[in-house]
Amino acid sequence: MKSDEKSTLRVKIREQLKSLSGEADQSKSLRICTHLEHSDYFSTSGPVLTFASLPGEPDLMPLFKKRGSQQPFCFPRVAGSLLEIRQVTDACDLSPGYADIREPSLEQCPLFPIQDLRIILIPGLAYDPSTGGRLGKGKGFYDRLINDLRKTSNPLLITIGVCFDWQLTRVPEESHDQGVDAIVTENGLLTSFEC
């Protein structure tokens, strides 16, 4: 059963995350930010949805700090079973929220219309380099968001999975899973998938 395979893979990836060195992660994170900034996707100033990383995840704050004055940057905030998207102009407006993830302030960060997003940077425990499949943490927040966004028929929208190279692996997929259009790691950007 695919859900059992996904649970097993989640345990394996989480164990590997615990053994990582913070310094190595920061160096790799900076390389990821550089790949994103120099990609064709960032050649326009379209609105970006990014995320505040947890320990072991790529840190995209250098990208936000460098590009945030040139284009709108948004961060997600958990609202029930959904993610609401809020525009953030200052990293100080992020504070620990759901699952200790830094989220935008309700007072300082206005809601942003999801249909106006152009780039979505998505965290994941693992990504499948052959299909663009994503293994999340199991709550389905990003699956629901991406599904809703794809219904808006926005041809300019690009979803980019963000992870470290060692997190690329075969990911079992279920019918509700939403894959990504591209994957970025410290070694570059992947955009061609077999299916």
C-alpha positions in Angstrom: 0.0 0.0 0.0 1.4 3.4 -1.0 0.5 5.1 2.2 2.6 2.5 4.1 5.5 3.1 1.7 5.2 6.8 2.3 5.2 6.4 6.1 8.3 4.2 5.9 10.1 6.8 3.7 9.1 9.6 6.1 10.7 7.8 9.0 13.9 7.1 7.0 14.2 10.8 5.8 13.5 12.2 9.3 16.3 10.0 10.8 18.7 11.2 8.1 17.7 14.9 8.8 18.7 14.5 12.5 22.3 13.6 11.6 23.0 16.6 9.3 25.4 19.4 10.2 24.0 23.0 10.2 27.1 24.5 8.5 26.8 22.2 5.6 23.1 22.9 5.3 23.7 26.6 5.2 26.3 26.4 2.4 23.9 24.2 0.4 21.0 26.5 1.1 23.0 29.5 -0.3 23.7 27.5 -3.5 20.0 26.7 -3.8 19.1 30.4 -3.4 21.7 31.2 -6.1 20.2 28.6 -8.5 16.7 30.1 -8.0 17.7 33.7 -8.3 19.5 33.0 -11.6 16.8 30.8 -13.1 14.5 32.0 -15.8 11.6 31.9 -13.3 13.1 34.8 -11.4 13.7 36.9 -14.5 10.4 38.6 -13.9 9.2 40.3 -10.8 6.1 38.1 -10.2 4.9 37.3 -6.7 6.6 34.4 -4.9 5.3 32.1 -2.2 8.2 30.8 -0.1 8.5 29.2 3.3 10.3 29.7 6.6 12.5 26.6 7.0 12.6 24.2 9.9 15.9 22.6 11.1 17.1 20.4 8.3 15.2 22.2 5.5 16.9 24.5 3.0 16.9 28.1 4.3 15.5 30.4 1.7 15.7 33.6 3.8 18.8 34.9 1.9 16.7 34.8 -1.3 13.8 36.7 0.5 16.2 39.3 1.9 17.9 39.8 -1.5 14.8 39.8 -3.7 12.1 40.9 -1.4 12.4 44.6 -2.4 12.2 43.7 -6.1 9.1 41.5 -6.0 6.3 40.5 -3.6 7.2 37.6 -1.3 4.5 35.7 0.6 4.6 33.1 3.3 1.9 30.6 4.3 0.0 30.6 7.6 -2.0 27.5 8.7 -5.8 28.3 9.0 -7.6 25.1 9.9 -6.9 22.6 7.1 -5.8 25.2 4.6 -2.9 27.6 4.1 -3.7 31.2 3.9 -1.1 33.3 2.0 0.2 36.6 3.4 2.6 39.1 2.0 5.7 39.7 4.1 8.1 42.6 3.7 10.2 42.1 6.9 11.4 38.8 8.3 10.7 40.2 11.8 7.0 39.8 11.0 7.4 36.0 11.1 6.9 34.2 14.4 6.5 30.6 15.5 3.0 29.2 14.8 1.7 25.8 13.7 4.2 23.0 14.4 6.7 25.8 15.5 7.0 27.0 11.9 7.5 30.7 11.5 4.3 32.2 10.1 3.3 35.7 9.0 1.8 38.1 11.6 -2.0 38.6 11.2 -1.6 42.3 12.1 1.4 43.2 9.9 1.0 40.9 6.9 -2.0 41.3 4.6 -3.7 38.4 2.8 -2.5 37.9 -0.7 -4.8 36.6 -3.5 -3.5 33.1 -4.4 -4.4 33.5 -8.0 -1.8 36.2 -8.4 1.1 34.0 -7.3 3.6 33.2 -10.1 6.2 31.1 -8.2 5.6 28.7 -5.4 8.6 27.3 -3.5 7.6 24.2 -1.7 9.4 22.3 1.1 9.3 18.5 1.1 10.9 15.5 2.9 11.7 14.0 -0.5 11.2 14.6 -4.2 11.1 12.2 -7.1 13.5 13.4 -9.8 11.8 11.2 -12.5 8.2 12.4 -11.9 8.2 15.6 -9.8 6.4 13.7 -7.1 6.6 15.1 -3.6 6.7 13.5 -0.1 5.4 16.0 2.4 4.9 15.6 6.1 1.5 14.0 5.7 -1.0 16.8 6.5 -1.8 17.7 2.9 -1.5 21.5 3.2 0.5 22.0 0.0 -1.4 19.3 -1.9 -4.7 21.2 -1.2 -3.1 24.6 -2.0 -1.6 23.4 -5.3 -4.8 21.7 -6.3 -6.7 24.9 -5.7 -4.2 27.0 -7.6 -4.2 24.6 -10.6 -8.0 25.1 -10.8 -7.4 28.8 -11.4 -5.9 27.9 -14.8 -3.0 30.3 -14.3 -0.6 29.4 -17.1 2.2 31.6 -15.5 2.2 29.6 -12.3 5.3 27.5 -11.6 5.7 25.1 -8.6 9.2 24.4 -7.5 10.1 21.7 -5.0 13.0 22.7 -2.7 15.3 20.1 -1.1 18.8 18.9 -0.7 20.2 16.6 -3.3 20.3 13.6 -1.0 16.5 13.9 -0.6 15.9 13.0 -4.3 14.5 9.5 -4.4 11.6 7.5 -5.7 8.4 8.8 -4.1 5.2 6.6 -4.0 2.3 8.7 -5.2 -1.4 8.5 -4.4 -4.3 10.1 -6.3 -4.5 13.2 -4.1 -0.8 14.0 -4.3 0.3 17.1 -6.3 3.7 17.0 -8.0 5.8 20.0 -8.9 6.9 21.5 -12.2 10.6 21.7 -11.2 12.9 20.7 -8.3 15.9 22.7 -7.1 18.7 21.4 -5.0 22.2 22.7 -4.3 23.3 21.0 -7.5 20.9 22.9 -9.8 17.4 22.9 -11.2 15.5 19.9 -12.6 12.7 20.7 -15.0 12.2 17.6 -17.1 10.2 14.6 -15.8 9.3 11.4 -17.5 5.7 11.7 -16.7 
